[in-house]
Amino acid sequence: MTITQKTIAALYVQTNGAYFNIPEIDPWDEKRDARKYNGPLPIIAHPPCQRWGKFWAGSPSVIAKTGVRKKKGDDNGCFKHALKAVRKWGGVLEHPWGSYAWKHFNLKKPDRKGEWIKADSKEGWTCCVEQGRYGHYAPKPTLLYAVKCKLPELNWGVYKIKESDFPQWALEKYGIKRCRKIGLMSFKGGGKDSTPRIYTPEPFKKILIEMANSVKH
């Protein structure tokens, strides 16, 4: 049976990205301002992560030039809203492994190797899974926070990055030690087009959709 009515709201997603033009999904990009979402559909949330990651203060080169450092967690309330929304309406929230938001909002950090664990006292469950196991060019370890939905068995594990995974030009320019410090993700995407870095692989997106659709009110 073809689904024509909206069954899921996808919050904080890229305009015309992976969650657009899917009949059952109501996408909320930056223009719509996902902070205004107030139900009633279960959600898939991808709140912005720039101010919660290891470079929350900004690019080291930009900081060196300008002397300006960003404030940790200063995302205009996006993560806070996404967390509140997923707790109220059910669904799943995604953020990068190492996100400071987990500690800031008192969510228990899961094992890097995988498996679901209780995240809090509000029906939340959390885990870490690599999107590289579902088609991303880098391992891209990812934190999930799920409420009121089925918890799937995922392709758990930790991929150990090899020297051959880095572009040859990067190895020649920086050497393997610095390449590892910079991180594989930094060598593809970024700048004006971060799509290769932030995109959600189709098999992984399908899992998130299935999780959100499993929410029963």
Backbone as CSV, one residue per row, in Angstrom:
resi,resn,N_x,N_y,N_z,CA_x,CA_y,CA_z,C_x,C_y,C_z
1,MET,0.842,-1.201,0.000,0.000,0.000,0.000,0.875,1.248,0.000
2,THR,0.566,2.190,-0.850,1.337,3.419,-0.930,0.918,4.376,0.176
3,ILE,1.892,4.875,0.925,1.600,5.825,2.003,1.560,7.221,1.410
4,THR,0.449,7.901,1.596,0.314,9.243,1.046,0.214,10.306,2.140
5,GLN,-0.268,9.945,3.320,-0.388,10.932,4.379,0.924,11.029,5.155
6,LYS,1.150,12.171,5.773,2.381,12.380,6.533,2.341,11.562,7.827
7,THR,3.389,10.798,8.086,3.453,9.990,9.300,4.652,10.338,10.179
8,ILE,5.609,11.090,9.615,6.841,11.438,10.339,7.210,12.888,10.037
9,ALA,7.744,13.575,11.044,8.324,14.901,10.825,9.841,14.765,10.933
10,ALA,10.567,15.220,9.917,12.038,15.197,9.935,12.521,16.609,10.244
11,LEU,13.148,16.782,11.411,13.521,18.112,11.878,15.009,18.403,11.682
12,TYR,15.295,19.664,11.375,16.671,20.148,11.194,17.368,19.406,10.049
13,VAL,16.696,19.331,8.933,17.261,18.604,7.793,17.674,19.584,6.695
14,GLN,18.513,19.112,5.798,19.038,19.928,4.712,17.959,20.186,3.660
15,THR,17.865,21.420,3.202,16.891,21.779,2.176,17.099,20.932,0.922
16,ASN,16.019,20.316,0.453,16.054,19.439,-0.730,17.000,18.258,-0.548
17,GLY,17.218,17.877,0.706,18.121,16.775,1.019,17.425,15.428,1.081
18,ALA,17.977,14.533,1.886,17.552,13.133,1.928,16.101,12.929,2.358
19,TYR,15.535,13.868,3.104,14.182,13.665,3.632,13.105,14.407,2.846
20,PHE,13.489,15.046,1.740,12.517,15.733,0.904,11.969,14.777,-0.156
21,ASN,10.785,15.078,-0.635,10.131,14.309,-1.704,9.853,12.862,-1.331
22,ILE,9.611,12.631,-0.025,9.161,11.323,0.450,7.733,11.526,0.960
23,PRO,6.742,10.871,0.364,5.341,11.153,0.666,4.976,11.171,2.146
24,GLU,5.529,10.234,2.941,5.118,10.139,4.346,5.875,11.069,5.285
25,ILE,6.857,11.815,4.761,7.702,12.645,5.635,7.442,14.138,5.438
26,ASP,7.290,14.825,6.550,7.128,16.279,6.572,8.475,16.880,6.977
27,PRO,9.264,17.403,6.023,10.613,17.889,6.337,10.625,19.337,6.835
28,TRP,11.414,19.576,7.866,11.587,20.910,8.433,13.048,21.324,8.268
29,ASP,13.296,22.223,7.309,14.657,22.700,7.093,14.869,24.024,7.825
30,GLU,15.987,24.676,7.576,16.303,25.917,8.289,15.266,27.004,8.031
31,LYS,14.745,27.061,6.823,13.762,28.091,6.477,12.486,27.930,7.290
32,ARG,12.046,26.698,7.519,10.814,26.467,8.286,11.046,26.632,9.786
33,ASP,12.295,26.514,10.222,12.672,26.638,11.637,12.026,25.539,12.476
34,ALA,12.731,24.419,12.578,12.214,23.245,13.282,11.927,23.493,14.756
35,ARG,12.446,24.568,15.316,12.158,24.883,16.717,10.674,25.205,16.930
36,LYS,9.965,25.474,15.838,8.539,25.786,15.919,7.671,24.531,15.849
37,TYR,8.298,23.376,15.611,7.507,22.148,15.491,6.861,21.805,16.825
38,ASN,5.567,21.515,16.784,4.832,21.194,18.008,3.866,20.040,17.776
39,GLY,4.375,18.982,17.116,3.610,17.764,16.942,2.626,17.839,15.785
40,PRO,1.810,16.761,15.655,1.732,15.612,16.556,2.488,14.382,16.054
41,LEU,3.200,14.499,14.936,3.861,13.334,14.353,5.125,12.957,15.112
42,PRO,5.466,11.655,15.162,6.766,11.256,15.700,7.862,11.825,14.821
43,ILE,9.065,11.930,15.356,10.102,12.671,14.627,11.394,11.899,14.408
44,ILE,12.111,12.378,13.395,13.523,12.062,13.204,14.216,13.409,13.295
45,ALA,15.134,13.577,14.219,15.759,14.885,14.427,17.259,14.840,14.186
46,HIS,17.735,15.784,13.387,19.162,15.940,13.118,19.588,17.361,13.522
47,PRO,19.511,17.702,14.813,19.857,19.072,15.228,21.310,19.402,14.885
48,PRO,21.596,20.676,14.550,22.960,21.064,14.173,23.974,20.718,15.262
49,CYS,25.148,20.299,14.834,26.143,19.792,15.783,27.399,20.645,15.890
50,GLN,27.509,21.703,15.092,28.762,22.472,15.036,29.243,22.936,16.407
51,ARG,28.327,23.416,17.242,28.717,23.973,18.546,28.795,22.911,19.633
52,TRP,28.591,21.646,19.264,28.661,20.563,20.247,29.817,19.597,19.994
53,GLY,30.516,19.755,18.883,31.602,18.845,18.533,32.955,19.301,19.039
54,LYS,34.004,18.612,18.611,35.347,18.929,19.114,35.842,20.277,18.612
55,PHE,35.254,20.777,17.532,35.610,22.105,17.033,34.506,23.116,17.345
56,TRP,33.887,22.969,18.516,32.777,23.847,18.898,33.180,25.322,18.901
57,ALA,34.451,25.615,19.157,34.910,27.011,19.205,35.091,27.608,17.815
58,GLY,35.106,26.743,16.791,35.308,27.199,15.424,36.548,26.591,14.818
59,SER,36.779,26.847,13.550,37.957,26.339,12.859,39.223,26.926,13.486
60,PRO,40.222,26.093,13.794,41.480,26.603,14.375,42.119,27.692,13.539
61,SER,42.042,27.559,12.209,42.648,28.579,11.339,41.903,29.904,11.435
62,VAL,40.582,29.841,11.526,39.779,31.062,11.640,40.013,31.726,12.995
63,ILE,40.087,30.918,14.035,40.342,31.457,15.378,41.695,32.151,15.411
64,ALA,42.707,31.531,14.758,44.048,32.115,14.725,44.059,33.466,14.009
65,LYS,43.225,33.597,12.966,43.185,34.834,12.191,42.379,35.929,12.881
66,THR,41.244,35.540,13.490,40.316,36.525,14.036,40.372,36.676,15.549
67,GLY,40.838,35.625,16.225,40.842,35.652,17.683,39.454,35.431,18.272
68,VAL,38.489,35.122,17.423,37.109,34.931,17.874,36.823,33.446,18.083
69,ARG,36.293,33.115,19.258,35.923,31.740,19.583,34.418,31.664,19.818
70,LYS,33.808,30.644,19.262,32.383,30.428,19.464,32.138,29.883,20.876
71,LYS,30.894,29.934,21.304,30.520,29.439,22.621,30.016,28.004,22.522
72,LYS,30.517,27.148,23.382,30.105,25.744,23.355,28.594,25.630,23.607
73,GLY,27.935,24.871,22.763,26.506,24.629,22.922,25.602,25.744,22.427
74,ASP,26.165,26.774,21.836,25.375,27.918,21.379,24.743,27.620,20.012
75,ASP,23.672,26.835,20.026,22.995,26.444,18.780,21.594,27.040,18.687
76,ASN,21.366,28.120,19.421,20.064,28.806,19.417,18.922,27.906,19.884
77,GLY,19.263,26.977,20.784,18.231,26.144,21.396,17.756,24.974,20.560
78,CYS,18.463,24.671,19.468,18.013,23.603,18.573,18.031,22.225,19.230
79,PHE,19.146,21.884,19.865,19.221,20.544,20.469,18.210,20.412,21.601
80,LYS,18.078,21.443,22.403,17.129,21.423,23.524,15.718,21.174,23.011
81,HIS,15.341,21.861,21.938,14.012,21.663,21.368,13.864,20.250,20.800
82,ALA,14.879,19.777,20.077,14.812,18.448,19.476,14.641,17.372,20.549
83,LEU,15.364,17.530,21.651,15.270,16.569,22.751,13.868,16.583,23.359
84,LYS,13.336,17.775,23.562,11.988,17.917,24.116,10.953,17.308,23.180
85,ALA,11.125,17.551,21.873,10.173,17.051,20.883,10.171,15.535,20.794
86,VAL,11.347,14.924,20.789,11.408,13.463,20.669,10.869,12.802,21.935
87,ARG,11.039,13.441,23.074,10.481,12.902,24.316,8.963,12.992,24.329
88,LYS,8.429,14.047,23.740,6.975,14.248,23.738,6.276,13.431,22.668
89,TRP,6.824,13.433,21.446,6.123,12.814,20.324,6.681,11.453,19.934
90,GLY,7.848,11.090,20.479,8.469,9.823,20.135,9.294,9.921,18.867
91,GLY,10.190,8.959,18.686,11.039,8.948,17.504,12.502,8.825,17.864
92,VAL,13.371,9.386,17.018,14.802,9.205,17.208,15.556,10.493,16.879
93,LEU,16.566,10.790,17.666,17.428,11.961,17.486,18.836,11.466,17.204
94,GLU,19.518,12.133,16.276,20.875,11.726,15.867,21.871,12.853,16.096
95,HIS,23.053,12.507,16.584,24.134,13.467,16.785,25.460,12.728,16.667
96,PRO,26.564,13.432,16.388,27.858,12.758,16.245,28.371,12.157,17.557
97,TRP,29.107,11.083,17.439,29.812,10.517,18.578,30.757,11.592,19.134
98,GLY,30.808,11.726,20.450,31.646,12.745,21.056,30.904,14.046,21.303
99,SER,29.610,14.096,20.949,28.826,15.302,21.153,28.764,15.672,22.634
100,TYR,29.099,16.923,22.928,29.024,17.406,24.307,27.582,17.550,24.778
101,ALA,26.631,17.482,23.854,25.224,17.625,24.227,24.778,16.493,25.147
102,TRP,25.340,15.300,24.970,24.944,14.162,25.816,25.237,14.475,27.291
103,LYS,26.413,14.955,27.573,26.772,15.283,28.946,25.991,16.491,29.444
104,HIS,25.843,17.502,28.599,25.165,18.736,28.988,23.715,18.481,29.392
105,PHE,23.052,17.557,28.690,21.651,17.266,28.974,21.473,15.986,29.804
106,ASN,22.551,15.573,30.443,22.511,14.445,31.387,22.024,13.139,30.759
107,LEU,22.476,12.889,29.539,22.188,11.621,28.887,23.375,10.689,29.101
108,LYS,23.088,9.462,29.439,24.164,8.497,29.666,24.838,8.166,28.342
109,LYS,26.164,8.155,28.342,26.889,7.885,27.109,27.024,6.375,26.891
110,PRO,26.650,5.902,25.703,26.732,4.461,25.428,28.159,4.013,25.112
111,ASP,28.344,2.721,25.006,29.635,2.161,24.623,29.876,2.444,23.146
112,ARG,31.099,2.814,22.832,31.469,3.102,21.439,31.243,1.894,20.534
113,LYS,31.304,0.690,21.089,31.185,-0.525,20.298,29.754,-0.854,19.924
114,GLY,28.785,-0.203,20.582,27.398,-0.449,20.222,26.556,-1.009,21.345
115,GLU,25.292,-1.324,21.025,24.236,-1.835,21.902,23.461,-0.690,22.557
116,TRP,22.148,-0.909,22.671,21.258,0.066,23.292,21.356,0.011,24.815
117,ILE,21.352,1.168,25.444,21.315,1.249,26.910,20.304,2.329,27.310
118,LYS,19.824,2.275,28.545,18.936,3.321,29.045,19.720,4.625,29.125
119,ALA,19.127,5.696,28.605,19.825,6.978,28.551,19.455,7.909,29.690
120,ASP,18.252,7.747,30.224,17.769,8.665,31.244,16.551,8.042,31.928
121,SER,15.821,8.847,32.685,14.621,8.367,33.366,13.357,8.773,32.613
122,LYS,13.492,9.167,31.354,12.363,9.668,30.573,12.074,8.789,29.360
123,GLU,12.197,7.488,29.528,11.912,6.513,28.468,12.925,6.525,27.335
124,GLY,14.033,7.241,27.496,15.009,7.346,26.433,16.022,6.211,26.417
125,TRP,16.387,5.785,25.213,17.430,4.783,25.012,18.476,5.373,24.073
126,THR,19.722,4.952,24.235,20.783,5.502,23.409,21.769,4.420,22.979
127,CYS,22.456,4.683,21.884,23.491,3.767,21.402,24.443,4.538,20.501
128,CYS,25.542,3.900,20.131,26.467,4.433,19.141,26.553,3.430,17.997
129,VAL,26.436,3.933,16.780,26.533,3.071,15.608,27.267,3.833,14.513
130,GLU,28.028,3.128,13.699,28.785,3.766,12.619,27.970,3.813,11.331
131,GLN,27.843,5.013,10.762,27.147,5.133,9.485,27.984,4.569,8.338
132,GLY,29.276,4.415,8.563,30.128,3.794,7.560,29.719,2.367,7.257
133,ARG,29.062,1.718,8.185,28.584,0.352,7.987,27.316,0.321,7.138
134,TYR,26.811,1.511,6.819,25.604,1.618,6.001,25.835,2.422,4.728
135,GLY,27.119,2.682,4.401,27.405,3.306,3.116,28.111,4.644,3.140
136,HIS,28.340,5.222,4.319,29.067,6.495,4.362,30.539,6.246,4.053
137,TYR,31.225,7.256,3.461,32.617,7.057,3.066,33.566,6.958,4.256
138,ALA,33.151,7.486,5.421,33.958,7.420,6.641,33.195,6.614,7.689
139,PRO,33.860,6.131,8.740,33.141,5.393,9.780,31.960,6.191,10.347
140,LYS,32.144,7.489,10.592,31.111,8.386,11.100,30.318,7.777,12.266
141,PRO,30.983,7.538,13.408,30.261,7.039,14.584,29.194,8.037,15.006
142,THR,28.017,7.523,15.288,26.843,8.358,15.509,26.099,7.952,16.767
143,LEU,25.683,8.944,17.547,24.862,8.706,18.730,23.392,8.789,18.337
144,LEU,22.598,7.843,18.830,21.160,7.874,18.642,20.473,7.951,19.996
145,TYR,19.392,8.708,20.043,18.562,8.787,21.255,17.137,8.504,20.814
146,ALA,16.544,7.435,21.340,15.236,6.990,20.874,14.231,6.917,22.013
147,VAL,12.986,7.285,21.697,11.906,7.263,22.678,10.643,6.677,22.041
148,LYS,10.003,5.763,22.733,8.690,5.211,22.343,8.705,4.469,21.011
149,CYS,9.860,4.012,20.574,9.903,3.279,19.307,10.676,1.976,19.458
150,LYS,10.539,1.109,18.466,11.254,-0.156,18.495,12.752,0.098,18.341
151,LEU,13.543,-0.660,19.092,14.997,-0.498,19.062,15.591,-1.617,18.211
152,PRO,16.027,-1.305,17.003,16.525,-2.350,16.105,17.918,-2.848,16.490
153,GLU,18.201,-4.062,16.093,19.560,-4.592,16.205,20.349,-4.009,15.045
154,LEU,21.406,-3.260,15.345,22.158,-2.557,14.320,23.480,-3.254,14.023
155,ASN,24.164,-2.787,13.013,25.465,-3.344,12.635,26.525,-2.703,13.529
156,TRP,26.707,-3.283,14.699,27.585,-2.695,15.709,29.057,-2.916,15.376
157,GLY,29.915,-2.177,16.064,31.353,-2.385,15.932,32.118,-1.106,15.686
158,VAL,33.446,-1.191,15.829,34.334,-0.046,15.632,35.285,-0.349,14.476
159,TYR,35.248,0.493,13.453,36.153,0.332,12.324,37.464,1.048,12.623
160,LYS,38.558,0.355,12.446,39.866,0.959,12.675,40.378,1.545,11.357
161,ILE,40.508,2.870,11.337,40.905,3.562,10.116,42.336,3.201,9.719
162,LYS,42.516,2.850,8.437,43.822,2.470,7.911,44.457,3.658,7.189
163,GLU,45.743,3.585,7.006,46.462,4.643,6.290,45.916,4.801,4.880
164,SER,45.550,3.682,4.258,45.060,3.713,2.882,43.682,4.369,2.750
165,ASP,42.997,4.604,3.866,41.686,5.257,3.816,41.809,6.752,3.515
166,PHE,42.961,7.342,3.818,43.159,8.770,3.588,43.560,9.033,2.131
167,PRO,43.150,10.186,1.585,43.577,10.544,0.230,45.098,10.644,0.169
168,GLN,45.688,10.233,-0.947,47.136,10.245,-1.087,47.714,11.638,-0.918
169,TRP,47.001,12.657,-1.453,47.506,14.029,-1.349,47.594,14.478,0.105
170,ALA,46.642,14.004,0.925,46.634,14.382,2.339,47.808,13.732,3.077
171,LEU,48.075,12.476,2.748,49.201,11.773,3.371,50.514,12.457,3.013
172,GLU,50.633,12.870,1.756,51.861,13.523,1.308,52.028,14.905,1.945
173,LYS,50.932,15.596,2.147,50.984,16.949,2.692,51.161,16.974,4.210
174,TYR,50.429,16.079,4.914,50.397,16.140,6.378,51.103,14.980,7.082
175,GLY,51.203,13.828,6.411,51.722,12.646,7.088,50.599,11.945,7.830
176,ILE,50.745,10.660,8.070,49.671,9.856,8.649,49.310,10.286,10.069
177,LYS,50.299,10.703,10.843,50.017,11.075,12.228,49.072,12.269,12.304
178,ARG,49.353,13.298,11.497,48.497,14.487,11.515,47.159,14.206,10.842
179,CYS,47.166,13.357,9.805,45.912,12.997,9.152,44.946,12.361,10.152
180,ARG,45.476,11.478,10.977,44.635,10.824,11.987,44.105,11.846,12.989
181,LYS,44.935,12.824,13.321,44.522,13.841,14.282,43.422,14.724,13.687
182,ILE,43.564,15.083,12.417,42.561,15.902,11.743,41.260,15.122,11.586
183,GLY,41.385,13.847,11.235,40.203,13.004,11.076,39.820,12.806,9.623
184,LEU,39.425,11.589,9.294,39.083,11.239,7.919,37.932,12.081,7.377
185,MET,36.960,12.399,8.234,35.788,13.167,7.804,36.160,14.526,7.228
186,SER,37.275,15.087,7.700,37.653,16.440,7.293,38.169,16.524,5.868
187,PHE,38.501,15.396,5.271,39.102,15.422,3.942,38.088,15.284,2.807
188,LYS,36.800,15.193,3.147,35.757,15.158,2.138,34.581,15.968,2.671
189,GLY,34.089,16.884,1.871,33.030,17.762,2.349,33.628,18.909,3.130
190,GLY,32.755,19.829,3.555,33.241,20.996,4.262,33.253,22.196,3.339
191,GLY,33.706,23.321,3.825,33.697,24.526,3.007,32.271,24.907,2.648
192,LYS,32.057,25.252,1.390,30.722,25.659,0.956,29.795,24.473,0.712
193,ASP,30.357,23.288,0.526,29.530,22.114,0.270,29.919,20.998,1.232
194,SER,29.144,20.885,2.300,29.424,19.858,3.302,28.573,18.615,3.088
195,THR,27.857,18.553,1.964,26.929,17.454,1.718,27.566,16.072,1.842
196,PRO,28.756,15.821,1.249,29.341,14.483,1.387,29.594,14.086,2.842
197,ARG,29.896,15.069,3.665,30.211,14.783,5.068,28.958,14.552,5.908
198,ILE,27.915,15.343,5.672,26.758,15.291,6.560,25.627,14.399,6.045
199,TYR,25.722,13.916,4.806,24.582,13.187,4.260,24.338,11.881,5.007
200,THR,23.076,11.455,5.009,22.678,10.211,5.669,22.539,9.116,4.626
201,PRO,23.322,8.036,4.706,23.222,6.957,3.713,21.805,6.383,3.660
202,GLU,21.376,5.984,2.484,20.013,5.498,2.290,19.640,4.344,3.231
203,PRO,20.488,3.317,3.409,20.118,2.222,4.315,19.957,2.691,5.768
204,PHE,20.783,3.667,6.174,20.691,4.175,7.544,19.430,5.031,7.703
205,LYS,19.131,5.830,6.697,17.914,6.645,6.725,16.687,5.741,6.832
206,LYS,16.693,4.630,6.114,15.570,3.703,6.145,15.342,3.173,7.559
207,ILE,16.422,2.897,8.276,16.312,2.410,9.651,15.678,3.466,10.547
208,LEU,16.121,4.720,10.402,15.566,5.807,11.212,14.088,6.004,10.919
209,ILE,13.699,5.894,9.653,12.290,6.029,9.274,11.466,4.904,9.896
210,GLU,11.988,3.693,9.851,11.283,2.563,10.424,11.118,2.715,11.929
211,MET,12.141,3.263,12.578,12.056,3.501,14.024,10.959,4.509,14.336
212,ALA,10.950,5.614,13.611,9.941,6.650,13.854,8.537,6.128,13.551
213,ASN,8.403,5.321,12.513,7.088,4.779,12.157,6.599,3.735,13.144
214,SER,7.492,3.227,13.986,7.096,2.215,14.972,6.496,2.833,16.225
215,VAL,6.547,4.162,16.338,6.000,4.846,17.515,4.491,4.664,17.545
216,LYS,3.969,4.263,18.690,2.521,4.089,18.864,2.038,5.066,19.933
217,HIS,1.049,5.872,19.576,0.478,6.826,20.523,-0.784,6.252,21.142
